């Protein structure tokens, strides 16, 4: 998942470029097959990304307790498989 900043615009060319760059830096095995642009990632009040909630939402599983999430509405942009 990618949150764009500045003047960048979501699109296929940018997604391909980001995927290639990750592959160059981290290696081919960690290169993402798909890049998904979202307006924001869900975070706790201490600004930590709530990875567990992102994974559950993407896999279509129940989210559970979201009381510690500062912006639970950010999960709406993450579509289940």
C-alpha angles and dihedrals in degrees: 000000000000130000110202122220132188121004097336118126125205115249147128095271093053092045091053091047092050092047091051092048092052089050091051094049102036101024136260094281091062095044108121117240090208133029116203120196116214131175093235143350121237111258139182122242087266089057097252116145112247097227094170093058091047091052093046092049092048092049092046094243126142110279098216122195113006097171092116093052113103095200110024089165087074087074090067091075091056108086123204119245 
